[in-house]
């Protein structure tokens, strides 16, 4: 079995993941999903993740799934539209 190629997006997600203290993170091909966010901390964590993204100057954005019922305890981090258009 051949190893998969490490993409630029993989490196970007890795730099964010390694700079945050959270461990309940699911890594998919095109996003990071922070799981099991404690009730009431969703907005605070989104702000903290977006602050870290800005500090590291990464082409990512964190979005809350707080209003989505079943997925209310998750935060998704995806590339910005500008990054997707340029790559």
Secondary structure, 3 states (H helix, E strand, C coil): CCCCCCCHHHHHHHHHHHCCCCCCEEECCCEEEECCCCCCCHHHHHHHHHHHHHHHCCCEEEEECCCCHHHCCCEEEEECHHHHHHC
